[in-house]
Amino acid sequence: MPQRLAFYREAFEDRGITPCIPSRKGRKFAIPHDETRYRKRHKIENSFARLKDWRRIATRHDRCPKVFLSACVLAAVVIFWL
């Protein structure tokens, strides 16, 4: 498994993408990462996870892109409000 992760990191770096995922606690040699970028990334992923809790957005019932986007915005406003 660790070899597979190293392969992904190398593939990202070949494309010019800097990975910001930290290594596990039990790893012998820690892989350096940018903590502020990781925190921002984590917040964005959590926001998408909260949006997916809304069944209408998760299953994309709306065929029209405008209606789907408005449902996403409405869900985001309600999540932010609560």
C-alpha positions as CSV (number, residue, x, y, z in Angstrom):
1,M,0.0,0.0,0.0
2,P,2.7,2.6,0.8
3,Q,4.2,2.1,-2.7
4,R,0.9,2.9,-4.3
5,L,0.7,6.2,-2.3
6,A,4.2,7.1,-3.4
7,F,3.2,6.4,-7.0
8,Y,0.3,8.8,-6.7
9,R,2.5,11.5,-5.1
10,E,5.0,11.1,-7.9
11,A,2.3,11.3,-10.6
12,F,1.0,14.5,-9.0
13,E,4.4,16.1,-8.9
14,D,5.0,15.2,-12.5
15,R,2.0,17.2,-13.4
16,G,3.1,20.2,-11.3
17,I,0.6,19.5,-8.5
18,T,1.9,19.8,-5.0
19,P,0.1,17.2,-2.7
20,C,-1.0,18.5,0.6
21,I,-2.0,15.3,2.3
22,P,-0.1,14.6,5.5
23,S,1.5,11.2,6.1
24,R,0.2,8.8,8.8
25,K,1.4,9.1,12.4
26,G,3.1,5.7,12.4
27,R,5.2,6.4,9.3
28,K,9.0,6.3,9.9
29,F,9.8,9.2,7.8
30,A,7.2,12.0,7.7
31,I,6.3,13.5,4.4
32,P,6.3,17.3,4.5
33,H,3.1,19.1,3.8
34,D,1.6,22.5,3.9
35,E,-0.8,22.6,6.9
36,T,-2.7,25.7,5.9
37,R,-3.5,24.3,2.4
38,Y,-4.5,21.0,4.0
39,R,-6.9,22.8,6.4
40,K,-8.5,24.7,3.5
41,R,-8.8,21.5,1.4
42,H,-10.4,19.7,4.4
43,K,-13.0,22.4,4.9
44,I,-13.9,22.3,1.2
45,E,-14.3,18.5,1.2
46,N,-16.5,18.8,4.3
47,S,-18.7,21.4,2.6
48,F,-19.2,19.0,-0.4
49,A,-20.0,16.2,2.0
50,R,-22.7,18.4,3.7
51,L,-24.1,19.3,0.3
52,K,-24.3,15.6,-0.6
53,D,-26.6,15.0,2.4
54,W,-29.3,16.7,0.4
55,R,-30.9,13.9,-1.6
56,R,-31.9,16.2,-4.5
57,I,-28.3,17.3,-5.0
58,A,-26.7,13.9,-4.4
59,T,-28.9,12.2,-7.0
60,R,-29.2,15.3,-9.3
61,H,-32.9,15.1,-9.9
62,D,-33.0,18.3,-11.9
63,R,-32.2,18.1,-15.6
64,C,-31.8,21.8,-16.1
65,P,-28.4,23.1,-15.0
66,K,-29.9,26.4,-13.8
67,V,-32.4,24.6,-11.5
68,F,-29.6,22.3,-10.2
69,L,-27.3,25.2,-9.5
70,S,-30.1,27.1,-7.7
71,A,-30.8,24.0,-5.6
72,C,-27.0,23.8,-4.7
73,V,-27.0,27.5,-3.7
74,L,-30.2,27.1,-1.6
75,A,-28.7,24.1,0.2
76,A,-25.5,26.0,0.8
77,V,-27.3,29.0,2.2
78,V,-29.4,26.7,4.6
79,I,-26.2,24.9,5.7
80,F,-24.4,28.2,6.3
81,W,-27.4,29.6,8.2
82,L,-27.7,26.6,10.5
